[in-house]
Amino acid sequence: MTAAPVLQVREWSTTTPDTPSAGKLLRDVRLSAADRELIAELDGRASLRFTELRSGLSVSVGPHIGTVKLSSLRLVILPKLRLDNLMRMVAYAFDLSDLVITETRTTYESAEHGLIDLLGLSLLRAVQRIVRGGLLPTYQPRNEDLATPRGRLDLRHIATHPRLATVRCTYEDLTVDHELNRVLAAGLRLAASVMESRDLRLDLARAADRFFGDLEHRPLSTDRLETMLSGLDRRSSHYRTALTLIELIHYGARLGGHVEAGAMPLSSFTLNMNLVFERFLGRYLSEKSPDDVRIGMQDVRSGVFSYLENAGGWNQPTIRPDFVFRRRTKVVAVADAKYKNRHENPPSAAELYQLTTYGLAYSMPEPREVLLLHPLARGEFERATTLLFAPSAAAQHVRIRLVGVPVDDLLDGTLKRWWPLDAVNATAPVAARVVSGAGQIGAP
């Protein structure tokens, strides 16, 4: 079977049949019924738009990266960041402390296949590390009829069945056949179904059969994953990296069901870079803040709006800025993280309304400082942008500053010190702490 052509595009881009070079792959492309089913699955979950034109197909991408496999085309959405730095960002943001990220060019050609294969390869290595140390066993209760007594005897059953050659016993068996390992096996099988590389699909499927072939097999569900992640303790903490990778793959992967018999299922994997960027900044700001500054994340405030009339019985409106900077309990600034290319996308009216509301909702020194944090890739320079909300009828002013986060430089340790608030730096300077190791800023 001939492999579908591969179209590589960048996040926050639009490619049409008239786009030079890349657009030729979209000319005369028509969506099949299976394609439409998969795209419907993506609707509302990923910032992808497919538009059928007379000349072919138009593809628009927002803050998502990954791959989408259609009947006649495979779309690979590449990040602005280098792939090795992207993996460092994912490791740091989701606290994957032992994620192996030093080898980005592998036999699986990560640049060709996209992020999904890097995550799949990392999952395979994480599971192999768990297996080398020995799968976690646990005691499972058993109730069986045995020829040799074991554990606690069921005397009532023995008395009512005196002629049986066996005795009913209740005991606990030390086994690796339990829910945590079953979820690991299900995660490997899910990953094997959505990888782009045939070799990696085979390796993941073989690992599932080799390490977990005797375990009960059930499809993966969000509830099972969340239960296992929330239930990790000291004995099972080394499973966290593998389970978090499975969670990322499970959340981002979609499989199309209507395909021809024997054909490879249509699939997609998309990663929400808004979520990754926000999680990355939350951890970075908390770890690098001056000693007298505290960072509040997803700070929910419910007393900003109040209904004077509410015949519909609606819930009280709330606001939730991404970050609130407090010095000795006093708010000095509020910030929101938006994963957008600000060289090409100025703040929208909706974003400015939102940021102004955040500024007015907190008691702060005038003018109230609100930051709009956005990523800067290697070689991009920050374009100083400041807006002032200062209507003549109001005594309260809000100053909105766009602040670029030099993500590549922070991730590979090129930049030793960065802090978004100049005022905070001036009054409470701290030396930057550059740490190494996978999942940490400055990892080699």
C-alpha positions in Angstrom: 0.0 0.0 0.0 1.5 3.4 -1.0 2.2 5.7 1.9 0.1 8.9 2.0 2.1 12.1 1.2 3.2 14.1 4.3 2.4 17.8 4.6 4.5 19.6 7.3 3.0 22.8 8.6 3.8 25.1 11.6 1.5 25.9 14.5 -0.5 29.1 14.0 -0.5 28.9 10.2 -2.9 28.5 7.3 -2.0 26.5 4.3 -4.1 26.5 1.1 -3.7 24.9 -2.4 -2.2 28.3 -3.5 0.5 28.4 -0.8 3.9 28.2 -2.4 5.6 24.8 -2.2 3.5 23.1 0.5 0.2 23.9 -1.1 0.6 21.6 -4.0 -0.1 18.6 -1.7 -3.6 20.1 -0.9 -4.6 20.6 -4.5 -7.6 18.5 -5.6 -7.8 16.8 -2.2 -11.3 15.7 -1.2 -12.4 14.5 2.3 -13.8 11.0 2.5 -16.6 10.0 4.9 -14.0 8.5 7.3 -12.0 11.8 7.2 -15.1 13.8 8.1 -15.8 11.4 11.0 -12.3 11.9 12.4 -12.5 15.7 11.9 -15.8 15.8 13.7 -14.0 14.0 16.6 -11.4 16.8 16.6 -14.0 19.6 16.6 -13.9 21.4 19.9 -10.8 19.4 21.0 -8.1 20.9 18.7 -7.6 24.2 17.0 -7.7 22.6 13.5 -9.9 23.7 10.6 -10.3 21.8 7.3 -12.1 23.7 4.6 -13.0 22.1 1.2 -12.4 24.5 -1.7 -12.9 24.1 -5.4 -9.1 23.9 -5.8 -8.6 21.5 -2.9 -8.3 21.6 0.8 -7.4 24.5 3.2 -5.8 23.7 6.6 -5.7 26.2 9.5 -3.8 25.4 12.7 -3.9 27.2 16.1 -2.0 26.4 19.3 -1.9 22.6 18.7 0.9 20.4 17.4 0.9 16.8 16.4 -0.3 14.6 13.5 -3.5 14.0 11.7 -3.8 11.0 9.3 -6.4 11.4 6.6 -7.2 9.0 3.8 -5.0 10.7 1.2 -2.8 12.9 3.4 -0.8 12.9 6.6 -0.6 16.3 8.3 2.4 16.9 10.6 2.1 20.1 12.7 5.5 21.1 13.9 6.2 23.5 16.9 8.1 26.7 16.7 10.4 25.2 19.4 13.1 22.7 18.7 11.8 19.2 19.3 14.3 18.4 22.0 13.4 21.6 23.8 9.7 20.8 23.3 10.3 17.5 25.1 12.1 19.3 27.9 9.1 21.6 28.2 6.7 18.7 28.4 8.9 17.0 31.0 9.3 20.1 33.1 5.6 21.1 32.8 4.2 17.7 33.8 7.0 16.9 36.3 8.3 13.9 34.3 11.5 13.8 36.3 13.0 10.7 34.7 12.0 11.3 31.1 14.8 10.5 28.7 15.2 13.4 26.2 18.8 13.4 25.3 18.4 11.5 22.0 16.0 13.3 19.7 17.1 11.9 16.4 16.3 8.2 16.4 15.6 5.5 14.0 12.0 6.6 14.2 12.7 9.9 12.5 11.0 12.1 15.0 11.1 15.2 12.8 9.2 13.3 10.1 6.6 11.6 12.3 6.1 14.4 14.8 5.6 14.6 18.6 3.5 11.5 19.0 6.4 9.2 18.2 8.7 11.0 20.6 6.1 10.5 23.3 5.6 6.9 22.3 9.4 6.2 22.4 9.6 7.9 25.8 6.7 5.7 27.0 8.4 2.6 25.8 11.7 3.5 27.6 9.8 4.4 30.8 8.0 1.0 30.8 11.3 -0.8 30.1 12.8 0.9 33.1 9.9 -0.2 35.3 10.2 -3.8 34.1 14.0 -3.8 34.6 13.4 -2.9 38.3 10.6 -5.4 38.5 6.8 -4.9 38.1 5.2 -3.8 41.4 3.4 -6.8 42.9 0.5 -6.6 45.3 -1.6 -9.0 47.4 -4.9 -9.9 45.8 -7.6 -11.8 47.8 -8.5 -15.3 46.4 -11.2 -17.7 47.3 -10.6 -21.2 45.8 -11.1 -24.9 46.4 -7.7 -26.4 46.9 -6.3 -29.9 47.4 -3.8 -28.6 50.0 -5.0 -26.1 52.7 -3.8 -22.5 52.3 -4.7 -19.4 54.2 -8.0 -19.4 56.1 -10.3 -22.4 55.8 -14.0 -22.0 55.2 -15.2 -24.4 57.9 -18.9 -23.9 57.1 -18.3 -25.0 53.5 -16.2 -28.0 54.6 -18.9 -29.1 57.1 -21.6 -28.9 54.4 -19.5 -30.7 51.8 -17.7 -33.5 53.7 -17.1 -35.8 50.7 -15.2 -33.3 48.6 -11.5 -34.0 48.0 -10.8 -30.2 48.2 -11.2 -27.6 50.9 -12.5 -24.0 50.4 -9.7 -21.6 51.3 -9.4 -17.8 51.4 -5.9 -16.4 51.0 -4.0 -13.5 49.6 -1.8 -14.1 46.5 1.2 -11.8 45.7 0.8 -11.0 42.0 1.5 -8.4 39.3 -1.9 -9.0 37.8 -3.6 -5.9 39.3 -5.1 -2.6 38.0 -2.0 -0.5 37.9 -0.1 -2.9 35.6 -3.2 -3.5 33.6 -3.5 0.3 32.9 0.2 0.3 31.9 -0.5 -2.5 29.4 -3.6 -0.8 28.0 -1.6 2.4 27.6 1.1 0.6 25.6 -1.6 -0.9 23.3 -3.3 2.5 22.8 0.1 4.0 21.9 0.8 1.2 19.5 -2.4 2.0 17.6 -1.6 5.7 17.1 2.1 5.8 16.4 3.2 6.9 12.9 6.3 4.8 12.7 5.6 1.1 11.9 8.7 0.0 13.8 7.6 1.9 16.9 4.1 0.5 16.7 5.5 -3.1 16.6 7.9 -2.4 19.5 5.1 -1.0 21.7 2.7 -3.9 20.8 5.5 -6.5 21.5 6.3 -4.8 24.8 2.6 -5.1 25.9 2.5 -8.8 25.0 5.9 -9.6 26.4 5.6 -7.8 29.7 1.8 -8.0 30.3 0.6 -10.8 28.1 -0.9 -12.8 31.0 -2.8 -9.8 32.5 -6.5 -9.1 32.0 -7.0 -6.8 29.0 -9.5 -4.0 29.0 -9.7 -0.7 26.9 -8.3 2.3 28.5 -10.6 4.9 30.0 -10.1 8.4 31.5 -11.5 7.3 34.9 -9.1 4.4 35.2 -6.1 6.6 34.3 -7.1 9.3 36.8 -7.7 6.8 39.6 -4.3 5.2 39.1 -2.5 8.6 38.9 -4.2 9.9 42.0 -3.5 6.7 43.9 0.2 6.6 43.4 2.2 6.3 46.7 5.8 5.8 47.8 5.9 2.2 46.5 4.4 3.1 43.1 5.8 6.6 42.5 8.2 5.3 39.8 5.1 4.6 37.6 4.3 8.3 37.4 6.3 9.2 34.3 4.8 6.3 32.3 1.2 7.0 33.4 1.5 10.7 32.7 2.8 9.9 29.2 -0.1 7.6 28.7 -2.5 10.3 29.9 -1.0 12.8 27.3 -1.4 10.2 24.5 -4.9 9.2 25.6 -6.1 12.8 25.9 -4.7 13.8 22.5 -5.2 10.7 20.4 -8.3 10.1 18.3 -9.0 7.0 16.1 -11.5 7.0 13.2 -13.8 4.0 13.2 -15.1 3.9 9.6 -12.3 2.5 7.5 -12.1 -0.2 4.9 -11.5 -3.8 6.1 -7.8 -4.4 6.6 -6.8 -0.7 6.2 -4.8 1.2 8.8 -7.2 3.2 11.0 -7.3 6.9 10.5 -5.8 8.6 13.5 -4.7 11.9 15.0 -2.7 13.1 17.9 -2.8 16.8 19.0 -1.1 18.4 22.0 -2.6 21.6 23.3 0.3 24.0 23.6 -1.7 26.5 25.6 -2.0 23.9 28.4 1.7 22.9 28.2 2.9 26.6 28.2 0.6 27.5 31.1 1.8 24.4 33.2 5.5 25.2 32.3 5.2 28.8 33.4 3.3 27.9 36.6 6.2 25.7 37.7 8.9 28.0 36.5 7.5 31.1 38.2 6.9 29.2 41.5 10.4 27.9 41.6 12.2 31.1 40.4 10.3 33.7 42.3 12.0 35.9 44.9 11.7 34.8 48.5 9.1 37.4 49.3 6.9 36.8 46.3 4.3 34.1 46.0 2.6 32.9 42.9 -1.1 32.0 42.9 -2.2 29.8 40.0 -5.7 29.7 38.6 -6.8 32.1 41.3 -10.6 31.9 41.4 -12.5 35.0 42.5 -16.3 34.8 42.8 -17.1 38.2 44.4 -16.2 40.4 41.4 -19.7 40.1 39.8 -22.9 39.8 41.7 -26.5 39.5 40.3 -28.9 42.3 41.2 -31.6 40.2 39.6 -31.3 36.5 38.8 -34.6 35.0 37.8 -32.9 32.2 36.0 -31.0 31.1 39.1 -27.7 31.1 37.4 -24.4 30.4 39.2 -22.4 33.4 40.3 -19.9 34.5 37.6 -16.2 34.0 38.5 -12.9 35.1 37.1 -9.7 33.0 37.1 -6.4 34.6 36.0 -3.6 32.2 35.3 -1.1 33.8 37.8 -1.4 36.3 40.6 1.9 37.8 42.0 1.7 38.6 45.7 4.4 40.2 47.9 3.7 39.7 51.6 0.0 39.0 50.8 -0.4 42.1 48.7 -1.1 41.7 45.0 1.5 43.4 42.9 0.6 42.1 39.4 -1.7 39.7 37.6 -0.7 37.6 34.5 -2.3 35.5 31.8 -0.5 33.0 29.6 -1.5 32.9 25.9 0.5 30.6 23.5 0.4 32.8 20.5 2.9 34.3 18.1 2.6 38.0 19.1 4.7 39.1 16.1 1.7 38.2 13.9 -1.2 38.2 16.4 -1.8 41.5 18.3 -4.0 41.3 21.4 -7.6 40.9 20.4 -10.4 43.0 21.9 -11.7 40.0 23.8 -8.2 39.4 25.3 -8.0 43.1 26.4 -11.5 43.0 27.9 -10.4 39.9 29.9 -7.1 41.4 31.1 -8.7 44.7 32.1 -11.2 42.9 34.2 -8.4 41.0 35.9 -6.6 44.2 36.7 -9.8 45.9 38.1 -10.7 42.8 40.2 -7.7 43.1 42.6 -6.5 45.8 44.9 -3.2 46.9 43.5 -1.0 50.0 43.2 -1.9 52.3 40.4 -1.6 51.8 37.5 -2.6 48.2 38.0 0.0 45.9 36.4 -1.3 43.1 34.1 1.0 40.9 32.0 0.2 39.0 28.9 2.8 36.3 28.7 3.6 34.8 25.3 6.4 32.5 24.0 9.5 33.6 22.2 11.4 31.0 20.1 15.1 31.1 19.5 16.1 34.1 17.4 12.9 36.0 18.1 13.1 39.4 19.7 10.5 40.9 22.0 8.6 43.8 20.6 7.9 46.1 23.6 4.1 46.6 23.8 2.2 48.4 26.6 -1.4 49.4 26.6 -3.1 51.7 29.2 -6.7 51.4 30.1 -7.4 54.9 31.4 -10.9 56.2 30.7 -11.5 59.8 31.7 -14.4 58.9 34.0 -12.5 56.3 36.0 -9.9 56.7 38.7 -8.6 53.2 38.3 -6.1 52.6 35.5 -4.8 49.2 34.1 -1.5 48.9 32.4 -1.3 45.8 30.1 2.2 44.7 29.1 3.0 42.0 26.6 6.0 40.0 27.9 7.8 37.5 25.8 9.0 34.3 27.5 12.3 33.1 26.0 11.3 29.5 26.1 14.1 27.9 24.0 16.8 29.8 26.0 15.3 28.9 29.3 14.9 25.2 28.4 18.5 24.6 27.2 20.1 26.8 29.8 21.4 29.5 27.4 19.6 32.2 29.5 20.7 32.1 33.2 18.2 34.6 34.6 14.7 35.7 33.6 11.9 37.2 35.5 8.8 38.9 34.1 8.4 41.7 36.6 11.1 44.3 36.4 9.8 46.0 39.6 10.0 42.7 41.5 13.6 42.1 40.2 14.6 45.6 41.2 13.5 45.4 44.7 14.3 41.7 45.4 17.0 40.5 43.1 17.8 36.8 43.2 20.4 34.8 41.5 19.0 32.4 38.9 19.2 28.7 39.9 20.1 26.6 36.8 19.5 23.0 37.5 20.2 20.0 35.3 18.6 16.6 34.6 15.6 15.6 32.6 12.4 17.4 33.6 14.4 20.4 34.9 15.3 23.8 33.4 18.7 23.7 31.9 18.7 20.0 31.1 21.4 19.1 28.6 
